[in-house]
Amino acid sequence: MTRHSPLEVAGKPIAILPGQYTASAGEMTVISFLGLGNIKLFGPSTLGVPTGKSNLALPDSAIISLTSSVC
């Protein structure tokens, strides 16, 4: 089993520059960094394309699409 050491940059400030065309997996990448606390976002809001979407069939044959994460 390999043991990994924390990166030397751990705990240092991180700047993320998303743009108006950042979408889907790019938005998920931004979201994954937000919980670190040492993140600063610069630039416009992302495109807002749903990521982590689940389609659920309802008893009346309708389908509802739920998004679990959007930046």
C-alpha positions as CSV (number, residue, x, y, z in Angstrom):
1,M,0.0,0.0,0.0
2,T,1.3,3.4,-0.9
3,R,1.2,6.3,1.6
4,H,0.7,9.8,0.2
5,S,1.9,12.9,1.9
6,P,-0.2,16.1,1.7
7,L,0.7,18.4,-1.2
8,E,3.1,21.2,-0.4
9,V,0.4,23.6,-1.5
10,A,-2.1,22.3,0.9
11,G,-3.6,25.2,3.0
12,K,-2.3,27.9,0.6
13,P,-4.7,30.3,-1.1
14,I,-6.2,29.1,-4.4
15,A,-7.7,31.4,-7.1
16,I,-10.2,29.9,-9.5
17,L,-11.2,31.9,-12.6
18,P,-14.4,30.4,-14.0
19,G,-16.1,32.1,-16.9
20,Q,-19.6,32.5,-18.3
21,Y,-19.0,29.4,-20.5
22,T,-17.7,27.2,-17.6
23,A,-20.3,24.4,-17.6
24,S,-21.1,20.9,-16.4
25,A,-17.8,19.1,-15.3
26,G,-16.1,22.5,-15.1
27,E,-18.7,23.6,-12.6
28,M,-18.3,20.4,-10.7
29,T,-14.6,21.1,-10.4
30,V,-15.3,24.5,-9.0
31,I,-17.8,23.1,-6.5
32,S,-15.3,20.5,-5.4
33,F,-12.8,23.2,-4.4
34,L,-15.4,25.4,-2.5
35,G,-15.4,23.3,0.6
36,L,-11.7,23.9,1.2
37,G,-12.1,27.4,2.7
38,N,-8.9,28.9,1.1
39,I,-10.6,29.4,-2.3
40,K,-11.3,32.8,-4.0
41,L,-13.5,32.9,-7.1
42,F,-12.9,35.6,-9.7
43,G,-14.9,36.4,-12.8
44,P,-18.5,36.1,-13.9
45,S,-20.9,33.3,-12.8
46,T,-20.7,30.0,-14.5
47,L,-23.1,28.9,-17.2
48,G,-25.4,27.1,-14.7
49,V,-25.7,23.9,-16.6
50,P,-27.0,21.1,-14.4
51,T,-24.4,18.7,-13.0
52,G,-25.3,15.6,-11.0
53,K,-28.7,15.3,-12.6
54,S,-31.1,12.4,-11.8
55,N,-34.2,11.6,-13.7
56,L,-37.0,10.1,-11.7
57,A,-40.1,8.4,-13.1
58,L,-43.3,9.4,-11.3
59,P,-46.4,7.1,-10.9
60,D,-48.3,9.1,-13.5
61,S,-45.6,8.4,-16.1
62,A,-44.2,11.9,-15.9
63,I,-40.5,12.3,-15.3
64,I,-38.9,14.8,-13.0
65,S,-35.3,15.8,-13.4
66,L,-33.5,16.8,-10.1
67,T,-30.2,18.5,-10.1
68,S,-28.0,18.0,-7.0
69,S,-25.3,20.6,-7.8
70,V,-24.9,23.8,-9.8
71,C,-22.3,26.5,-9.3
